[in-house]
């Protein structure tokens, strides 16, 4: 019995040793902080369709088609012959109507002469009033017959002319529903609207109907640039603009989508109705901005799992991040620096911005909310643009405000003095920053319009983007250049924070909270917190490797626990009745702990 126990113990120890030998340090890949263009777009499947389809019918002529000069794909111009309908019956009807018209005209002439004679005789009292009334009635009937005959003649001649069907507009025949020898019905005289001869459309301009998911439709607006790639020409993108977003949703397989119509030029005729492809609508574009891979951006909830991969203590990293965020998001209370207990007018710091004290505030503290207009914010932008040196000083104060030990009262006074040099109200400038991007940008330039969108109050998208570019130019910092892109109602300037790990010179890692802007599938714009050339950790692959190794360790532990040695444990320390297992100490030693 002792020999079996010793052999099992040796095997378990050997398994544990092998598990330790296979453990390797997790390799951490890095990527530099570089400048690049970030393009945000919304993609959807699309189908090419004509903009305006014209159904060609015979208006008043019915009969058999005796001649047809076009086929599907034929290009026609206004007035070109399309079909000729048999005119024998129509000619006979027109001749009969002509004869009826001439007879009615002769009858009218005779009735007119009789009425004139009757009126003269009645005035001379030669005939009675009844005889004169009969002559007048006969004249009225002759007039009515003449009108009916003239109308019938016009209709017969119109039907005869309509027997020759010509193209109403310029275009291409896309569908032909009749053939030579077929009998068709007129469009204006038949119950069902008549027979459709063919359908035609101008294919020099077409549109793509794209079904955009409802989660992205808020970013789409008329006038945005779009690119359509069809399956027939995968290497030839077609550029166009969003014409409109239809208001009625389309539900397919429990997915709600909205049709977006994109106008395209098709002068070369490459696009055909019915072609399938993919549409990409440009939502936002940032040029020459600092960016990092999306793989480098983490959040605070991942600290406990990621810090050990970088040989960092999770608790120390969390404490360090809370301290750094205190300088960005700290809100002073009644007893904080810059305020006394029980008094209104507290000072709050948010991401390096100085919130103005409310003079004579209510008990318990409060902020003075300032309502601003687009004209107010434009005035601030213009003032900053004229004095870039003052703008840089305001940015420097903003950096100082991030220090938890900063003297905010002194910085507040300096800020007011600098705004006074600019000739603007500091409260208005702060309100514009909050409205434009939620504490984005520097003091001088106002908030960086993160998504390049319109101001929430309704300023035009183009003006907002141009204002953003002007503010970024005035700052002269790491913010890049925004491009005028019409924004959908769902696009708003919203900066957000993220966690990255920066590699230091000694190959150790520094956790850092940064401000982020727009992002696409690959890269995220960095507004603040990183410098060009710094290297950040790419942690997704490392996290997956760590999870895989943790799973392997659990398997090893289960294998160790399921061995004969583990099964002989007999219910824990001391064993259970009838367990017959080895001593508890031996069981603990035999199980590998990784």
TORVO-499110 format. One line per 10 residues: their letters; for each residue x, y negated, z of C-alpha. Coordinates in pm, whole numbers, m for minus. Layout:
BEGIN
a = X/Y/Z; ...
END
This chain:
BEGIN
xxxxxxxxxx = 0/0/0; 281/m239/86; 453/m157/m243; 142/m245/m445; 109/m574/m260; 474/m666/m322; 438/m592/m696; 121/m804/m723; 288/m1089/m536; 588/m1080/m770
xxxxxxxxxx = 366/m1082/m1077; 166/m1379/m951; 482/m1571/m867; 622/m1497/m1212; 299/m1626/m1375; 315/m1945/m1173; 677/m1997/m1268; 597/m1947/m1636; 316/m2203/m1613; 553/m2459/m1468
xxxxxxxxxx = 811/m2397/m1736; 564/m2468/m2015; 463/m2805/m1870; 606/m3089/m2076; 583/m3460/m2021; 306/m3621/m2221; 445/m3814/m2517; 317/m4172/m2529; 308/m4338/m2867; 331/m4715/m2896
xxxxxxxxxx = 239/m4978/m3149; 355/m5341/m3179; 132/m5644/m3147; 134/m5782/m3502; m48/m6036/m3711; m293/m5907/m3968; m625/m5975/m4133; m929/m5821/m3966; m1236/m5761/m4179; m1562/m5659/m4015
xxxxxxxxxx = m1821/m5509/m4245; m2144/m5312/m4234; m2174/m5016/m4468; m2476/m4830/m4599; m2581/m4610/m4887; m2718/m4799/m5186; m2908/m4738/m5508; m2879/m4958/m5818; m3209/m5095/m5947; m3320/m5362/m6196
xxxxxxxxxx = m3417/m5700/m6055; m3727/m5745/m6273; m3902/m5461/m6458; m4149/m5553/m6734; m4420/m5308/m6840; m4511/m5356/m7206; m4873/m5283/m7304; m5105/m5365/m7591; m5327/m5643/m7463; m5645/m5594/m7667
xxxxxxxxxx = m5571/m5344/m7944; m5641/m4975/m7906; m5555/m4709/m8159; m5295/m4475/m8295; m4925/m4568/m8304; m4808/m4566/m8664; m4461/m4714/m8615; m4214/m4729/m8323; m3877/m4897/m8362; m3716/m4863/m8017
xxxxxxxxxx = m3585/m4586/m7796; m3468/m4570/m7436; m3154/m4781/m7408; m3241/m5010/m7702; m3166/m5378/m7650; m3443/m5609/m7769; m3493/m5982/m7792; m3815/m6181/m7757; m4037/m6122/m8063; m3873/m5798/m8178
xxxxxxxxxx = m4116/m5530/m8301; m4174/m5250/m8053; m4471/m5052/m8190; m4729/m5088/m8466; m5084/m4968/m8406; m5312/m4849/m8689; m5498/m5158/m8822; m5768/m5000/m9043; m6048/m5014/m8785; m5924/m5348/m8657
xxxxxxxxxx = m5918/m5495/m9009; m6273/m5377/m9074; m6388/m5525/m8747; m6219/m5854/m8829; m6381/m5864/m9175; m6723/m5796/m9028; m6673/m6067/m8769; m6571/m6305/m9045; m6892/m6229/m9241; m7107/m6274/m8930
xxxxxxxxxx = m6935/m6605/m8863; m7003/m6733/m9215; m7369/m6627/m9193; m7407/m6796/m8859; m7248/m7109/m8995; m7493/m7114/m9294; m7784/m7056/m9057; m7666/m7344/m8842; m7645/m7577/m9140; m8001/m7486/m9247
xxxxxxxxxx = m8137/m7527/m8895; m7967/m7863/m8865; m8137/m7990/m9185; m8475/m7853/m9079; m8446/m8019/m8738; m8367/m8354/m8900; m8670/m8333/m9132; m8892/m8223/m8846; m8782/m8518/m8634; m8858/m8763/m8916
xxxxxxxxxx = m9203/m8613/m8984; m9288/m8613/m8617; m9197/m8983/m8588; m9431/m9053/m8884; m9698/m8846/m8705; m9726/m8612/m9001; m9659/m8291/m8797; m9760/m8199/m8449; m9537/m8187/m8146; m9556/m7807/m8139
xxxxxxxxxx = m9420/m7781/m8491; m9132/m8019/m8399; m9048/m7814/m8090; m9033/m7497/m8300; m8781/m7659/m8534; m8567/m7769/m8237; m8576/m7418/m8087; m8466/m7269/m8416; m8173/m7513/m8424; m8065/m7417/m8072
xxxxxxxxxx = m8070/m7048/m8161; m7863/m7118/m8469; m7605/m7300/m8257; m7581/m7007/m8012; m7543/m6758/m8295; m7264/m6968/m8444; m7076/m6975/m8114; m7112/m6598/m8069; m6995/m6532/m8422; m6696/m6762/m8382
xxxxxxxxxx = m6597/m6593/m8054; m6629/m6248/m8205; m6414/m6353/m8497; m6145/m6488/m8264; m6141/m6162/m8064; m6127/m5950/m8377; m5839/m6151/m8515; m5663/m6132/m8176; m5698/m5753/m8168; m5563/m5736/m8520
xxxxxxxxxx = m5260/m5945/m8420; m5210/m5743/m8100; m5185/m5427/m8304; m4827/m5539/m8366; m4665/m5517/m8019; m4352/m5730/m7978; m4100/m5770/m7697; m4207/m6039/m7448; m3857/m6099/m7304; m3497/m6006/m7367
xxxxxxxxxx = m3383/m5684/m7210; m3311/m5314/m7237; m3565/m5035/m7271; m3529/m4821/m6957; m3837/m4599/m6998; m4063/m4500/m7289; m4392/m4333/m7204; m4552/m4297/m7550; m4443/m4159/m7884; m4523/m4196/m8252
xxxxxxxxxx = m4877/m4081/m8340; m5015/m4116/m7988; m5343/m4299/m7933; m5320/m4573/m7670; m5570/m4786/m7488; m5563/m5166/m7460; m5453/m5315/m7131; m5731/m5572/m7091; m6026/m5365/m7209; m5964/m5031/m7033
xxxxxxxxxx = m6067/m4927/m6684; m5724/m4794/m6592; m5529/m5094/m6714; m5442/m4943/m7049; m5151/m4734/m7168; m4796/m4838/m7080; m4589/m4831/m7396; m4251/m4877/m7233; m4064/m5043/m6945; m3780/m5285/m7000
xxxxxxxxxx = m3553/m5496/m6782; m3264/m5740/m6809; m2967/m5528/m6703; m2709/m5806/m6720; m2797/m5869/m6356; m2895/m5585/m6127; m2917/m5537/m5755; m2828/m5270/m5505; m3087/m5164/m5251; m2896/m5064/m4937
xxxxxxxxxx = m3062/m4912/m4632; m2883/m5062/m4330; m2921/m4910/m3985; m3122/m5123/m3745; m2821/m5147/m3510; m2632/m5341/m3780; m2915/m5539/m3938; m2874/m5825/m3691; m2535/m5897/m3847; m2669/m5927/m4203
xxxxxxxxxx = m2785/m6257/m4352; m2858/m6387/m4700; m2551/m6527/m4876; m2296/m6289/m4726; m2042/m6133/m4958; m2089/m5768/m5038; m1907/m5497/m5228; m2082/m5204/m5394; m1898/m4890/m5504; m2093/m4636/m5709
xxxxxxxxxx = m2009/m4269/m5744; m1962/m4304/m6120; m1683/m4561/m6079; m1521/m4497/m5738; m1217/m4711/m5821; m1416/m5007/m5954; m1582/m5212/m5676; m1859/m5448/m5781; m1883/m5774/m5589; m2206/m5957/m5517
xxxxxxxxxx = m2403/m6142/m5251; m2683/m6048/m5017; m3005/m6170/m5175; m3240/m6100/m4885; m3322/m5864/m4601; m3666/m5713/m4635; m3875/m5737/m4317; m4040/m5394/m4337; m3842/m5107/m4189; m3797/m4772/m4359
xxxxxxxxxx = m3789/m4462/m4137; m3604/m4160/m4271; m3548/m3853/m4053; m3634/m4054/m3740; m3373/m4318/m3829; m3498/m4674/m3867; m3335/m4873/m4146; m3400/m5199/m4326; m3359/m5255/m4703; m3093/m5511/m4792
xxxxxxxxxx = m3093/m5637/m5151; m2754/m5725/m5302; m2739/m5910/m5635; m2469/m5793/m5875; m2344/m5914/m6211; m2352/m5644/m6479; m2236/m5817/m6793; m2032/m5515/m6904; m2330/m5281/m6855; m2144/m5033/m6635
xxxxxxxxxx = m2413/m5022/m6369; m2720/m4818/m6458; m3049/m4810/m6267; m3059/m4517/m6027; m2683/m4494/m5964; m2593/m4402/m5606; m2310/m4555/m5412; m2208/m4735/m5097; m2258/m5101/m5009; m2027/m5289/m4774
xxxxxxxxxx = m2145/m5628/m4644; m1879/m5866/m4513; m1986/m5962/m4162; m1675/m6146/m4044; m1318/m6203/m4157; m1017/m6317/m3954; m694/m6409/m4125; m347/m6385/m3970; m454/m6309/m3613; m280/m6108/m3344
xxxxxxxxxx = m419/m5756/m3341; m364/m5421/m3177; m495/m5074/m3265; m827/m4983/m3106; m652/m4683/m2952; m462/m4919/m2722; m772/m5078/m2565; m902/m4913/m2248; m1132/m5016/m1964; m1108/m5022/m1586
xxxxxxxxxx = m1300/m4695/m1548; m1015/m4508/m1718; m741/m4623/m1481; m759/m4314/m1260; m706/m4081/m1557; m461/m4285/m1762; m223/m4423/m1496; m73/m4081/m1411; 12/m4027/m1777; 237/m4334/m1757
xxxxxxxxxx = 390/m4236/m1421; 192/m4512/m1249; m3/m4495/m927; m376/m4541/m1003; m446/m4725/m679; m158/m4967/m734; m269/m5031/m1092; m628/m5096/m982; m511/m5337/m713; m285/m5519/m958
xxxxxxxxxx = m566/m5552/m1213; m811/m5679/m953; m557/m5939/m850; m501/m6054/m1207; m873/m6063/m1275; m917/m6269/m963; m734/m6551/m1135; m959/m6512/m1439; m1298/m6451/m1281; m1266/m6578/m926
xxxxxxxxxx = m1554/m6788/m805; m1480/m7007/m504; m1722/m6997/m213; m1813/m7270/28; m1490/m7216/219; m1263/m7169/m82; m997/m7412/m185; m1149/m7727/m319; m1467/m7706/m110; m1576/m7719/251
xxxxxxxxxx = m1820/m7483/415; m2177/m7594/396; m2120/m7848/118; m2233/m7847/m241; m1985/m7893/m516; m1786/m7574/m510; m1517/m7502/m765; m1523/m7187/m976; m1251/m7057/m1200; m1333/m6836/m1497
xxxxxxxxxx = m1054/m6719/m1725; m842/m7021/m1655; m1113/m7282/m1693; m1190/m7547/m1434; m1560/m7579/m1359; m1653/m7933/m1265; m1780/m8003/m917; m2137/m8112/m882; m2137/m8434/m683; m2399/m8433/m416
xxxxxxxxxx = m2489/m8074/m488; m2753/m7886/m297; m2677/m7705/23; m2483/m7387/m33; m2308/m7499/m349; m2412/m7501/m712; m2297/m7588/m1061; m2408/m7875/m1273; m2543/m7731/m1597; m2494/m7971/m1886
xxxxxxxxxx = m2704/m7936/m2199; m2509/m8017/m2514; m2595/m8055/m2880; m2401/m7976/m3195; m2319/m8345/m3231; m2169/m8349/m2879; m1947/m8050/m2953; m1842/m8191/m3289; m1735/m8512/m3114; m1517/m8307/m2877
xxxxxxxxxx = m1362/m8117/m3168; m1283/m8437/m3356; m1124/m8594/m3047; m905/m8289/m2988; m798/m8278/m3349; m676/m8637/m3331; m461/m8576/m3022; m304/m8228/m3040; m49/m8314/m2772; m324/m8362/m2514
xxxxxxxxxx = m481/m8037/m2629; m157/m7852/m2557; m145/m8005/m2209; m497/m7880/m2144; m394/m7534/m2259; m104/m7544/m2018; m344/m7629/m1733; m556/m7338/m1840; m259/m7102/m1805; m186/m7241/m1459
xxxxxxxxxx = m544/m7180/m1351; m493/m6807/m1392; m260/m6805/m1098; m461/m6702/m790; m256/m6940/m576; m307/m7240/m805; m414/m7571/m653; m741/m7604/m835; m827/m7941/m688; m511/m8093/m834
xxxxxxxxxx = m560/m7917/m1164; m918/m8038/m1171; m801/m8397/m1131; m540/m8359/m1406; m799/m8208/m1636; m1033/m8501/m1589; m752/m8745/m1666; m662/m8562/m1988; m1021/m8555/m2103; m1041/m8925/m2029
xxxxxxxxxx = m747/m8975/m2268; m942/m8790/m2533; m1239/m9016/m2474; m1486/m8736/m2402; m1678/m8621/m2097; m1508/m8320/m1938; m1845/m8169/m1844; m1959/m8183/m2205; m1635/m8024/m2323; m1675/m7741/m2071
xxxxxxxxxx = m2035/m7685/m2175; m1931/m7666/m2539; m1668/m7406/m2453; m1920/m7194/m2266; m2176/m7225/m2542; m1930/m7147/m2822; m1783/m6831/m2686; m1817/m6768/m2320; m1500/m6932/m2187; m1308/m6881/m2506
xxxxxxxxxx = m1022/m7086/m2640; m813/m7351/m2472; m909/m7680/m2315; m812/m7872/m2618; m971/m7669/m2886; m1290/m7558/m2719; m1398/m7201/m2743; m1264/m6985/m3018; m1563/m6870/m3216; m1489/m6504/m3171
xxxxxxxxxx = m1728/m6367/m3428; m1724/m6665/m3657; m2098/m6702/m3601; m2330/m6995/m3578; m2376/m7183/m3255; m2666/m7044/m3050; m2851/m7373/m3075; m2886/m7331/m3450; m2584/m7495/m3610; m2508/m7367/m3956
xxxxxxxxxx = m2269/m7079/m3986; m2039/m7263/m4224; m2006/m7565/m3996; m1936/m7341/m3699; m1665/m7150/m3885; m1504/m7471/m4006; m1514/m7606/m3650; m1350/m7290/m3529; m1068/m7323/m3782; m1012/m7685/m3682
xxxxxxxxxx = m998/m7598/m3315; m756/m7313/m3374; m534/m7538/m3580; m532/m7798/m3304; m432/m7541/m3047; m140/m7408/m3249; m142/m7088/m3046; m187/m6723/m3135; m540/m6763/m3270; m560/m6706/m3641
xxxxxxxxxx = m774/m6857/m3913; m1145/m6799/m3952; m1318/m6790/m4288; m1660/m6932/m4373; m1887/m6628/m4366; m2266/m6664/m4333; m2365/m6498/m4009; m2667/m6291/m3924; m2885/m6375/m3623; m2721/m6099/m3421
xxxxxxxxxx = m2367/m6235/m3461; m2274/m6448/m3162; m1941/m6571/m3032; m1863/m6332/m2748; m1516/m6275/m2611; m1458/m5966/m2402; m1184/m5832/m2180; m990/m5512/m2219; m710/m5322/m2050; m381/m5246/m2226
xxxxxxxxxx = m53/m5103/m2105; 252/m5297/m2226; 593/m5133/m2250; 862/m5328/m2067; 1232/m5346/m2147; 1316/m5063/m1903; 1060/m4835/m2073; 818/m4865/m1783; 459/m4976/m1827; 277/m5289/m1721
xxxxxxxxxx = m105/m5289/m1704; m250/m5610/m1839; m601/m5751/m1887; m639/m5930/m2223; m911/m6122/m2402; m1033/m5961/m2722; m1225/m6090/m3021; m1363/m5922/m3330; m1288/m5561/m3409; m1334/m5319/m3694
xxxxxxxxxx = m1282/m4944/m3705; m904/m4973/m3678; m790/m5296/m3511; m904/m5545/m3248; m825/m5915/m3244; m628/m6038/m2943; m727/m6385/m2825; m512/m6407/m2518; m282/m6200/m2296; m33/m6056/m2545
xxxxxxxxxx = 252/m6191/m2753; 357/m6092/m3099; 617/m5813/m3094; 518/m5660/m2759; 447/m5289/m2771; 132/m5136/m2629; 57/m4774/m2546; m169/m4565/m2770; m341/m4347/m2517; m615/m4150/m2687
xxxxxxxxxx = m383/m3871/m2804; m208/m3865/m2467; m540/m3848/m2283; m654/m3558/m2502; m324/m3378/m2441; m360/m3431/m2067; m714/m3294/m2076; m595/m2993/m2272; m316/m2924/m2022; m558/m2966/m1733
xxxxxxxxxx = m787/m2710/m1894; m494/m2474/m1939; m400/m2518/m1573; m753/m2434/m1469; m738/m2120/m1681; m409/m2023/m1516; m562/m2079/m1174; m862/m1867/m1268; m629/m1596/m1395; m438/m1605/m1071
xxxxxxxxxx = m758/m1598/m868; m897/m1309/m1073; m595/m1078/m1026; m610/m774/m803; m427/m977/m545; m689/m1250/m552; m972/m997/m553; m828/m837/m241; m853/m1155/m45; m1167/m1028/113
xxxxxxxxxx = m1359/m1349/156; m1102/m1601/268; m868/m1643/560; m876/m1346/783; m1071/m1141/526; m1424/m1019/554; m1542/m695/692; m1432/m409/480; m1230/m640/256; m912/m445/295
xxxxxxxxxx = m723/m742/156; m375/m868/237; m309/m1137/497; m443/m1485/413; m96/m1632/388; m5/m1388/112; m321/m1480/m83; m235/m1851/m71; 115/m1784/m190; 10/m1566/m480
xxxx = m218/m1828/m643; m30/m2072/m865; m87/m2440/m796; m12/m2666/m1092
END
